[in-house]
């Protein structure tokens, strides 16, 4: 009887040993695979390598990714975006927006370098499911571009993958944009010369310029005075083109009109400006992805908008 009991104890002991590796494997399970974007030393492109996180918790993952962007990689042709003369002072995630606060030294980067570094940071961090947008502060103030315009919130759609082309290629464009006339019941046409990075699409550039409003450097055709048409706090979620239709997705700030302009002027300032592009025939506007919305209770956004020539007179 004792021999039989001892045999069963031996069997149980062996089974326990077999279960140890399985337990260890479960403990060794890591998080998800992310792309860590870097800038090459020639400042011509943004590259990446894959990294597996130790956690799946959003805040821990963000800390890990930031740590990776502060670490020198094995491949020396890569330059981590969060190294150099500037420092990341703090960061905060709230309501899907990750805010990064840098010290004043961040402003002293060359324009091309700064754009590439910003692209690498945003493209890395927006892979985290809980991070919908990223915004930059410099010395607690919103980051502004070389023209003094606030950059605002960014997502991965802002930085286009150029399929091997240099991400910092710059283009010159002469935009024909529409804003409000003095009475707010018609459109005033202006032209604007713009130097822009190829990591932003022309259609998105147009939308952002309409949100930013007229500038002193704009040349009004026919001596028309141009006035803003859209709440400058409006954020662009994404802009895409498919089959000649430009799909513009804005956040709820678009609904909050702060200027004395008619609903038609606001809508067609954007529509007519976009249709000036050769690849756009119609425009679909959505708010937070929804088109089942009546703008200012008078214009259904379920409409595919075409150019309105009457408002241009």
N, C-alpha and C positions, 0 to 999 in steps of 0.2 A: 504493500500500500504506500509505504514511504517512497519506494523507488518510482512508483507511478506519479506521485505528487511532484517529486523532484523533476521528472521528465516534463511535466506540464509547466513548471516554473522555468525550465530551460527554454521551452518553446515561446513562452510569453516574453522572456528576456530577449530572444532573437528578434521577435516581431517589434519590440521596442527599439532595438538598434536599427532596424530597417526603416522605421518611421522618422528617425532623426534627420537624414538628408532631406526628406520631403518637407519637414518643418523648416529646415534651414533655407530651402529654396523659396518657401513662401515669405520668409523674413527678408530675403535678398531682393524681392520684387521691387522694382524702382518705379519711377513715374513715367512720363511720356517723352517722346523724341521731339526736340525742337531744333530749328535752324538758328545758329548764332551767326549773325551777319557782321562782316568786317570790311574795312576799306583797304584796298591794296596800297602799297607804298608809292605807287605812281599817281595816286589820286585819279584813277581812271574808271574804277568800277567798285561795286560792292559784291563781295563773295561771301560764302557761308560754309560752315561745317556743321555736322549733326552732333547733338549733345543730348544725352538722356538724363533727365532730372532725377533727383533723389526722392521727390515728393510729388503729390498731385494737388496739394493745397495751394490756392492761387497766390497768396502772399509769400509763401515759402518759395514757390516757383519763380516769382518775380525777383526775389532776392538772389536766387541761384543764377538766373539769366543775367542780372546786372553784374554779379560777380564774374561770370564768364566774359562779359564785355569789358571787364577791367583786368583780365588776365592775358598775358602774352601767350599766343598760340605756338604750337610746335612749328608750324610753317611760317617762316620768317617774312614771307611776302605779305602776310596779313597784318593789319594794324588794328588793335582793339579800339572800338569807337569811344570807350569811356576811359581813355588814357590821354596823356598830354598835359598841357599847362592848366587846363580848367579842371574843376572838380564838381562832382554831383553832390550837392549839399544834403538834399533830402528828396523823398518821393512819397506820394500818397495816392491810394486807390479809393475812389468813392463814386458810386453810381455808374460804374463802367468806364470812368475816365481816370487814367493814370497821369498824375501831374509830376513832372520832374523839375526840380529847382536846382539850377546851376549857379556857380559864382560868377562874378563880373568878367572873369577871364574868358568865359565862353564867347563873348562878343569879339574877341581879338583874332578869331580864326579867319582865314581867307574864305571868300564866299563859296567857292567850289568845295573846299574841304568841309565847311559847315554843313552844306546840303547833303554831302555823302554820309557824314557822320549821323546826321539827323535821320536819313533814310535807313541806315543800318540799325539805329536804335529803335525806330518805330516799327520796322518790319520784324525785328526780333520780338519785341514786347507784345505786339498785337496778335501774336500766335496764342497767347494765353486767353482762354475762352472768356474769362471775366473782364478782359481789357478790350473795350470797343474803340476807345479813342485814347490818344496820348497828347498831352500839351506840355510845352516847355516854358518855364519861367527862368529869367536871368536876374539874379538879385531881387527875387520876389516880384518882378515885373514881367508881363507877357513878352515872349520873344517876338521881335520885329525883323522883317527882311531888310535888304539893303536899301529899299525905297522908303522904309519907315512904316510899312504896313504890318499890322499884327498878324503873325502866322496863324494863330488860332489852333483849334484841335485838329489832329491828324489821325488818319487810319491807314491801313496797308494799301488802300486803293489810290491814295495820293501819290504813291511812289510806284511807277509803272516798271514792270520787269521788261527790259528792252531786248530780251532774247539775245544777249551777248553783246549788244551795242554798249557804248560807254554811257553810264547812267548820268554823267555830268555834262552831257552834250547840251549846248545852249543854242536856242533858236531865236530869231527876231521875227516878230509878227506885227502887222498893222491891223488892229482890231477895229471893227465898226460896231459900236455899242449904242444901246438906246436907254435913255433915262427919262425922267418926267420933265415936261415943260413947266413954265412958271405957274400956270394955273392948275397943274396936276391932273389935267384931263386929256393930255396927248403926250406923244413921245418926242423927245429931243435927241437928235442923232449926233454922236461925237465920234471922233477917231482917236485912237490911243496907240502909240508905239510901245511895244512891250518886248523886253528880253526875258525869256522864260527858260526854265530847265526842261529837258526832254522827259524828266520823270513825272511830269504833270501833263495830262492830255489837254488839247486845245479847248474842248468843250467844258472841262472842269475849270480851266483858266477863265473862260468867258463868264461862267456862273459866279465865280469868286470875284471877278471884277465888277459885276452888277451889284453884288452884295456890298462891296467896298464903297460903291458910289462914285460920283464924278470927282475928278481931280483938277487942280489948277492948270495942269499941263494939257488937259483935254482941249482939242480944237473943235468947237461947235460948228457944224456946217450951217451956213445961212445965218451966222451970228446968233444961233439959238442958245439960250442959257439952259444948262442941264441941272436937274435936281435929283436927289436920291429917291429910290423907289422901294427899297426893301430894308427892313430892320437889320442893321449891321451885326446884330448878335446872332443872326441866322447861321446855322452850321450846315455845311455840306456833308451828307453821309456818303453818298457816292453818285457818280455820273457815268453812264454807260451809253453806248450807241449800238443799235442792232437794226439792220435792214432800213437804215435811213431815219430811224426814230431815236431821238435822244431822251433817255430816261434820267430824270433829275430827282433825286431823293434828298429832301431837306428835313431838318428837324423842326420841332414845334415853334421855334422862333420865327419862322416864316409867317405864321398866323398872326403874330402880334405886330400889326402895322402901327408905326409911330409917325408917319408922314401923311400930309394931306394930299393924297393922290387917290384916284379911283382904283377899284379892284382890277379893272381891265388894263390900266396902265402898268400896274405891278406885274401882272401875268405876262403881258406882251412885251414889256421891256426885256424880259428874259427870253421869251420865245423868239421875238424878232432878231435879237442879238445872236442866238444860237443858230437860227436858220441862215444867217450870213455865212456860216461855215459850209463848205461845199458838200460835206457828207451828211448834213442834217436837213431833213424835209419837214419833220413834225417833232413835237415835244410832248412828252408825258411827264407830268409833275406829281410827285407823291410826298406825303408828310409821314415821316417815320415808316415808310414802306406802304402806307395806305393811300389809295386813290379814291376811296369812298368818302370824300370830304368835300364840303362846299366852302370854297374860299370866301371869307367875309359874307357868308350866307347868300352869295349871288352867283358864283362861278363854280360849276362842278369840275373837280380835278380828274374825274373819270374820262374827261374829253382828251382826245389827241389834238393838241393845239397846232394850228398852222399860222403862217405869218398874217398879221393884220395890217394891211396897208393904210387903212383909213386913219388909224391913230398916228401915223407918221406925218400927216399933213399939218 
